[in-house]
Amino acid sequence: MYNVEKEYLKYVENVGGRIISSENPIVDIKKTRNALGITQEEIGKFVKLRRETISRIENGIINPTFEFVKKFSKTIAAAKVIRDLQALEEVSILSGKSAGSLPPNLLRICFNTSPQDLKLISDVSIRSYHRSRAKIIKRIKSEV
């Protein structure tokens, strides 16, 4: 069974740890953001920075702060969990089982985010899910 909190924390640690321990954290930040198809403007909304500041971080003009890495990691983790939940729902439907989804309020509490940010993260996650659908479903099926 998929444990939202456990997976969220695993993703936060994975993303944050990879960035902090990286020889070139700027490359990891940009690569991670691009892998999910999140724009600089979108990540800026999540971490409460202007798009221009995100661009300066990704271009090495300014160094990312610990606070930025923390918010960035939590945002990416939330997006990945929502993407996983989308895949779980689809796998359940494809296998003829009932698809139970988590109420948005539960996700808001787990991710400690506003309804507006949760909506934006969900939209980005679903867009990303559709781009990587086959790979994600294969991974989810192997875990179920």
C-alpha positions as CSV (number, residue, x, y, z in Angstrom):
1,M,0.0,0.0,0.0
2,Y,1.3,3.5,-0.9
3,N,2.1,5.5,2.1
4,V,1.8,9.2,1.2
5,E,3.7,10.6,4.1
6,K,6.5,8.0,3.8
7,E,6.9,8.6,0.1
8,Y,6.8,12.4,0.5
9,L,9.6,12.3,3.1
10,K,11.6,9.9,1.0
11,Y,11.4,12.3,-2.0
12,V,12.2,15.3,0.1
13,E,15.3,13.6,1.5
14,N,16.3,12.3,-2.0
15,V,16.0,15.7,-3.8
16,G,17.4,17.8,-0.9
17,G,20.2,15.4,-0.2
18,R,21.2,15.2,-3.8
19,I,21.3,19.0,-4.2
20,I,23.2,19.6,-1.0
21,S,25.8,16.9,-1.6
22,S,26.2,17.8,-5.3
23,E,29.4,19.1,-6.7
24,N,27.2,21.4,-8.8
25,P,23.9,22.0,-7.1
26,I,22.8,24.5,-9.7
27,V,22.7,21.8,-12.4
28,D,20.7,19.4,-10.1
29,I,18.2,22.1,-9.4
30,K,17.6,22.9,-13.0
31,K,17.6,19.2,-14.1
32,T,15.1,18.3,-11.3
33,R,12.8,21.2,-12.2
34,N,13.0,20.4,-16.0
35,A,12.4,16.7,-15.4
36,L,9.0,17.5,-13.9
37,G,8.2,20.1,-16.6
38,I,7.9,22.9,-14.0
39,T,8.6,26.4,-15.3
40,Q,10.8,28.9,-13.4
41,E,7.7,31.0,-12.8
42,E,5.9,28.0,-11.3
43,I,8.7,27.0,-9.0
44,G,9.1,30.7,-8.1
45,K,5.4,30.7,-6.9
46,F,6.0,27.6,-4.8
47,V,9.1,28.9,-3.1
48,K,8.0,32.5,-2.9
49,L,10.7,34.0,-5.2
50,R,10.4,35.8,-8.5
51,R,11.1,34.0,-11.8
52,E,14.2,36.2,-12.3
53,T,15.6,35.0,-9.0
54,I,15.1,31.4,-10.0
55,S,16.9,32.1,-13.3
56,R,19.8,33.7,-11.4
57,I,20.1,30.6,-9.1
58,E,20.0,28.3,-12.1
59,N,22.6,30.3,-14.0
60,G,25.0,30.5,-11.0
61,I,24.7,34.2,-10.5
62,I,23.5,33.7,-6.9
63,N,23.8,30.7,-4.7
64,P,20.7,28.8,-3.5
65,T,20.1,29.3,0.2
66,F,19.4,26.4,2.5
67,E,15.8,27.7,2.8
68,F,15.4,27.7,-1.0
69,V,16.7,24.1,-1.2
70,K,14.3,23.0,1.6
71,K,11.2,24.6,-0.1
72,F,12.3,23.4,-3.5
73,S,12.7,19.8,-2.3
74,K,9.3,19.9,-0.6
75,T,7.7,21.2,-3.7
76,I,9.3,18.6,-5.9
77,A,8.4,15.9,-3.4
78,A,4.7,16.9,-3.3
79,A,4.6,17.0,-7.1
80,K,6.1,13.5,-7.3
81,V,3.6,12.1,-4.7
82,I,0.7,13.5,-6.6
83,R,2.1,12.0,-9.8
84,D,2.4,8.7,-8.0
85,L,-1.2,8.9,-6.8
86,Q,-2.4,9.6,-10.3
87,A,-0.6,6.5,-11.5
88,L,-2.0,4.4,-8.6
89,E,-5.5,5.5,-9.5
90,E,-5.0,4.6,-13.2
91,V,-3.4,1.2,-12.3
92,S,-6.4,0.5,-10.1
93,I,-8.9,1.4,-12.8
94,L,-6.9,-0.7,-15.4
95,S,-6.9,-3.7,-13.1
96,G,-10.6,-3.4,-12.4
97,K,-10.3,-2.3,-8.8
98,S,-11.9,0.6,-7.2
99,A,-9.8,3.7,-7.3
100,G,-9.7,5.5,-4.0
101,S,-8.2,8.9,-4.0
102,L,-7.1,11.0,-1.1
103,P,-9.1,14.0,-0.2
104,P,-7.3,17.3,-1.1
105,N,-7.4,18.5,2.6
106,L,-5.4,15.4,3.6
107,L,-2.7,16.3,1.0
108,R,-2.7,19.9,2.1
109,I,-2.0,18.8,5.7
110,C,0.7,16.3,4.6
111,F,2.4,18.9,2.3
112,N,1.7,21.8,4.7
113,T,0.6,24.0,1.8
114,S,-2.2,26.4,0.8
115,P,-5.2,25.3,-1.3
116,Q,-3.9,27.5,-4.1
117,D,-0.4,26.0,-4.0
118,L,-1.9,22.5,-3.8
119,K,-4.0,23.2,-7.0
120,L,-0.9,24.5,-8.8
121,I,1.3,21.6,-7.7
122,S,-1.5,19.2,-8.7
123,D,-1.8,20.8,-12.2
124,V,1.9,20.6,-12.7
125,S,2.1,17.0,-11.4
126,I,-0.7,15.8,-13.7
127,R,0.9,17.5,-16.7
128,S,4.2,15.8,-15.8
129,Y,2.4,12.5,-15.2
130,H,1.0,12.5,-18.7
131,R,4.4,13.1,-20.2
132,S,6.0,10.2,-18.2
133,R,2.9,8.0,-17.9
134,A,4.3,4.6,-19.2
135,K,7.5,4.7,-17.0
136,I,5.6,5.8,-13.9
137,I,2.9,3.1,-14.3
138,K,5.6,0.4,-14.8
139,R,7.3,1.5,-11.5
140,I,4.0,1.7,-9.6
141,K,2.9,-1.8,-10.8
142,S,6.2,-3.3,-9.7
143,E,5.7,-1.8,-6.2
144,V,2.0,-2.9,-5.8
